[in-house]
Amino acid sequence: MTQPRVLAFRRSNRVARVAIVAFIVLNLAAVQVMFAAAGPAHNLLGTIGRLLGLYLALVMAFQLLLVARLPMVDRAFGMDRLTSWHRWTGMTIFWLVLAHPTFVLLGFARLDGISFLDEVVNLAKQPPVLLGMIAAGLILVIVTLSVRVARRRLSYETWHAIHFLLYVVVLLGVLHQVYEGTAFKVNLVTQAYWWGLWTFALGSLLAGRLVVPLIRNSRHRLRVAAVVSESDDTVSVHVTGRDLDRLHARAGQFFLWRFPGYNKWWQVNPFSLSAAPNGRSLRLTAKGIGTTSAGLRDLPIGAKVYAEGPYGAFTAAHRTRGATVLIAGGIGITPIRALLEDPDLTGHVVVLYRVRSAQDAVLLGELRNLADVRQARLHLLTGRTGTDYQPFAPERLLALVPDITARDVYVCGPNPMTTSVLDSLRRLRVPSRQVHAERFRLAG
């Protein structure tokens, strides 16, 4: 990417960020206007419940836009940041799902002069209300299973499959709004706005998660070209297809990979590109942890590949300085290795690769060759982390890269390592705009 293209990319990102923030603010204001136009409900509790219901529906629409993986949003903020927002939005939905029906039921209970539980049974007899209750119950299930303690007990494939309940929730939620919504039925303008917002959200989800991937895979016809064992538990898969340059993939990005016929259709994994895309082939490298990644070495040559992407803002286009530090841990070396090969990553480069031992260093030979070609410095950080050895302590980073505050820093690896590095960078006062992190997380 030439310098003029980089500048144009950054300008378009700034415009996208302003547009997205304006979209959120305007919709929040629109909800307040609709609420005021509708007037109060039968009592204060019911009025609060109505307002919370409007915000619940609005936040659900925002969540659909987050998981739609819109290219403009992904390029502007990056999938890692979007995943954090996805989690916080999910928790907001969780609390609104508890609060909205509670206030509505309390309001009707006071109006009818009966107990809260009797009112629950009374309103559950109405189909639209029952649909809303079922949707709320499913949301509680999804959020509960996404809590860190529960999440650790589930495989990635199982956790991902559970999230398909989101589509059931959306259907039930829309039906509930059709019959129970009052605030957005005040006049034709409010109805047009509300259903226009939901049409946009649902259309974005359908386009981003189904239509565009189907079109791209039909166009590119991806196939397995080679399967290479990198170590006892790590394998690289080379993928070819037609017109791969039209994917506009960049080093540091990832795809969602499926292998029809060799894994169940709902089994999908986000694997980063482990080599800079050249328009003729793509390469992913994975460690055999989950069901999908462990079975990659058994893929036959010519097997069909279904990929969604490219995703992620972990690219050279987001650099702000002339020199760079690339920090990787474990299998997080894959996007770092691709970045090291990227011709757009100009200037001096230092690579810090953290592994338990040299035998665990995947793609080490390739890294050394690339480092020699571009005259980069490569440090292999081995050994067990302990009180006497903290490889990413601030003083250690400063000793390895004395001018680290004047460089862009790219970090990719296990979450504890990434957190440690980011904490040290803050303590060293590396400006946040120079720090780019990928935590192997995925929204929706």
N, C-alpha and C positions, 0 to 999 in steps of 0.2 A: 504494500500500500504506500504510494508516494506521499510526500508531505502535503501537497494540496488536497489529496483524498483524505488524509488523516484529519486535516483541519475541517474539511467539509463534513466528515463523520462526526466530529466533536460538536460542530454547530447544530447538526440535525439532532444529536442527542440532547443538547440543551433545549431545543425547541420541543422535543418529545417530552422531556421532564416537565417543562412549564405547562404544556397541554394536559398532561396527566394530572398534575396538581390542580389545575383549574377545573378539570372535569370532576374531581372529587369534591372540591369546595362548592361548585355550583349545584351538585346533586344534594349535598347536605343542606344547602340553603333551600332548595326546592322542596325537600321534605318538610322543613319548618313552615314554608308558605302553605303547603297542602294541609298540614295539621291545623294551622290557624284558620284556613278557609272552611274546614269541616266543622269547626266549633267543638265545644266540649261534649263528652259522652254523658251517660245518665248520672254519673257521680265522679268524684275526683279519682278514685281507684281505676275506674273504667277509662277515664281520660288518659291517665298515665299508661295504662295497658295499651291503648290505641297508639300513643306516640312510640312506645317501645316496639310495637308490632311493625310500624313503618320503618324504624331503624333496623329492625331485624331483617325485613325484606330487602332493604337497601344494601346492608352489609353482605347478605347472601348474593346479591347481584354483583357486588365488588369481588366476592370470592370466586364467582364463576369467571370473571374477567382475569383474575390472577391465575387460575388453573387452565385458562384457554391458551396460555403460552403465546401471546401475541408477539410477533417479531419486534414491533416498535417498543413494547414494554421491556422485552428481554434485552434488547440492545441497549436501552437507556439505563437499566438498573442491574441487569445480570440475574441469573437464575438463583444464585445464592441468597441475594438480598430479597428476591421475590418469595423464596421459600420461608424466610423469616417472617415476612409480612403475612404469608399464607397461614403460618402457625398462629400469629397474633390475631389475625382475622377470625380464625377458627375458634380461638378462645373467646373472642368477643361474641361470636354467634352462640357459643355455649351458654354464656351468662344471659344473653338476651332471650334465649330459648327457655331458660328458667324463669326469667323475670316477666316476660310478656304474658304467658298464660296465667302466671300466678296473680298478677294484678287484674287481668280480665276476669278470672274466676272469683277473686275476692270482690270485685265490683258487682258482678251478677249475684253473688251470694248475699251481699248486703241489700241489693235491690229486691231479691226474692224472699229475703228473710229466712234463709236456710243456711246450713253449715257449708264450709268449704268443700268437704268431701261429697256431700249430697249434690252440690252444684256441679262437681266434676262428673258424677254419674248422670245428672240431668242433661248437661250440654253434650256429653258423649253420645247421646241418642241422636244428635243431629249429624248427618254424614259429613258435611264440610268441616265441622269442629273435630270430629273423629279423625279425619285425614290430617288435620294440623297436629293433633296429639300423636299420631303415628310418626309423622315427620320429625317432631320434637324428640321422640324416643330414639329414632334412628340416629339423629345428630348426637345425642348423648352417648350412644354406643360407639360411634366413630371417634368422638373426642376422647372418650375413656380409653380406647385401645391405642390412641395416639400419644397418651401420656408416656413419658420416658420409661417408667418402670414396666409398663405393659408392653411398650414397643420393643424392648430388649428381648422379650420372650417370643416374639414373632419373627418369622423369616421375612425378608424384604418382599418376597412374592406374595405371602399371605397378607401382609399389611397393605400392599398395593391392591390386592383383590378386594379387601374389605372396603376400600375407598370407592369402589364402584357403587356402594350404597348411596353415594352422593347424588347419583342420577335419579334414584328413587325418591330421595328427599326433595330434589328440585321439582319433580313431577307433582308430588303431593303438595308441596308448598305453593305452586302455581294454582292448582285446583282450589286450595284453601283460600287464596286471595281472590279468585274469581267470584266465589260465593260469599265470602265474609268481609272483603275489603269495603270500607266506607269512605275513608279519607280521600282516596284517589278517585272516587266516583262523584265528586262534588259537581263537576261540569265536564264538558268535552275536552277542555284543555288539560285538566289534570289526568283524565283517562288516557289521552294521547301521549302525554309525557310518561306516565307510569308504564304503560304497556310498550311504549317505544324503548324505554330503558331496558326492560326485560327482554324484548325482542333482540336488542343489540347484544345483551349479555349472552343469551342462549345462542344467537347466531354466531357470535365470536367463539363460543365453546365448540359448537358443531364444526365450524370452519377450521379452527386451530387444531382440534383433536381428531377430526375424522376426514373432512373433505380435502384439505391441503395435503396431509400425509398420504392419502390414497392417490391423489393426482401425482405427487412426487414419486412415489414408489412405482406407479404405473409407467412413468416417464423414464426412470433410471434403471429399473429392472436389476436390482442389486443381487449379486451372487457371491458365495464364498469362493475365493480364488486359491487360498492356501491357509493352512493351519500350522503354526510353528510353535513348538514347545520352547519356552524361554527358560524354564526351570521346572522343578518337580511339581510345583503348584501354580505355575503361571503360564499362560498361553496367549499367543497373538493370532488374531484372525485378520487376514487380508481380504478385502471386499472390492470387487470391481462392478462396473455397470456402464450405462450409457450416459454421456453428457454430464459427467460428475462435476465439471466446472460450473454448471448452472446451479449447483447446490449452494455455491458461495460460502462453503465451509472454511473456517480459519483455524489455525493452530491454537490450541487451548480450549476449543469448544468440545461439546459432547453430543452424542445422539442417544435416543432411546432405541434399544435393539431388541428385535424379536426374530426368532428362527422357526418359521412355520413348519410343522411336520416333525420337529425335533424337540420342541418345548410346547407346553400348553399356551394357547393364544393370549391368555392374560398375563403370562410371565414375561416381564419386560425389565430391563436393567439399563441404567444410565452409565455407559462406558465412554470415557474420553478418547479422543483420537490420540494415539501414541506416536504419530508421525505427522508432519505437516502435510496437509492435503495437496496433491499435485494435479488435480483435475482428471486423473486416470484411475486412481485407487484410493481407498481409505483403509486405515489400520487401527484396530482396537486391541488393547492388551489388558487382560484381566487376571485376577488372582482367584483361584477356585474356592470361593467362600459360600455363596448361595447356590441354589439349584441350577439356575441358568448359567452362571459363570463356571461352575464345576463341570458342566457338560459341554463346554465349548470345544475341548480337545477332541471330542467324538464327532464333530460336524464333518460331513463328507464334502469333498470338493464339488462345487456346483450347486450346493444347497441354497435355497431361496432365502433372502434376507429382507426383513421389513424394518425400516428405520424411520424414526421421527426426529427432525432437527434440520440443521444444527442449532444448538442452544448454548447460551452462556456468553458472558462478557469478559471472560478470562483470556483476553487477547491483547496483542501488541498495539491494537488501535486505541487502547485506553491509557497508553503511556503518557506521562507528563514530563519526564526527564530524559536526558541523553544516555545515561547508564542504567543498568538493571541488575537486580539480584533475584535469582530464581531459587526458591527453597522448597524442597520436596521431602516427604516422608513415606516410606513403604511404596505401595502401588500408586501413590500420588505423584510418582515420577512421570506417569504417562503424559499428562498435558504439559509438564515442564520440559520433557524431552522434545515434544512437538514444538514448543515455543523456541527452544534452543536452535531448532532447525529452520525456524521461520525467517526468511530474508527481511521481513519488515521489522524484526527486532534488531535494530542497528545499535551501534555504540558498544562499549565494553560490558561484558556480562560475567557475573560470578554465580556459580551454581553450588548450593549447599544441599547434599543428599544424605538424609538421615536414615540409617538402617541398623539393625542389631549387629550384623556382621557383614563382611564383604560378600559372603556367599548369598546373602539375602538381597543384594543389590541387583535388581532387575534392569536389563538394558544397559548395564554399566559399560560394556564395550562400545556401544553406539554413542553413549554420552562422551566417552573419552575421545572418540574420533571427531565428533562434532565440536568438542571443546578445542581440540588441536586445530581444526580447520578455521574456526573463527577467533582463535587466540583468546579463548575464555579461560577463566580459572575454575577448576572443579575441585571441591572439597568433599571427601567421603567421610561422614561423621558416624563412627561406629562405637559400639560399647553399650553397656547397660546404664540407663539413666538412674542416678542416685544422688545422695547428698553431696558427694564429691565430684559429680559430673553432671552438669546441666548444659547440654550442647547449645541450647538457644537462650541462655541467660543473656541479659543485655551486654555485660562485659565481654562475653564470648563472641557475640555477634559483632561487636565493635572491633574485637581483635582480628576477626576473619575479614571484615569489610569495614575498614576505618572510615570510609566516606559513605556509609549506608544512608545517612540522612539526606544525601544529595542524589539518591537513586530511587527508581521505582522498585518495589518489592512485590514479587509474585509468590504466594504461599499456597501449597496444596498438599494435603496429607490427612491422617487421622485427626479427628476432632480435638483430642487432648493436645496433640502436637501443634495444631494450628492455633488453638487458644493460647498456648504458651508463647508462640512466636509473636502473635498479635499483641499480647501483653507486653513483651519486651520491646516491640517497636513503639508502642505508646510511651513506655518509660524512656526510650531514646529520643522521643519527640520527632519521630518520622511523620511528616504530614499525612493525614488520612487519605488525601487525594492521590498519594503515591503508593498506597497499599492496596493490593488486589488479592483476594482470597477465594479459594474454592474449597468447600467443605463436603463434597460428595452428597449434596442434598438436592431434593427436587420437589418443586411445588406441584401438588396434585398428582 
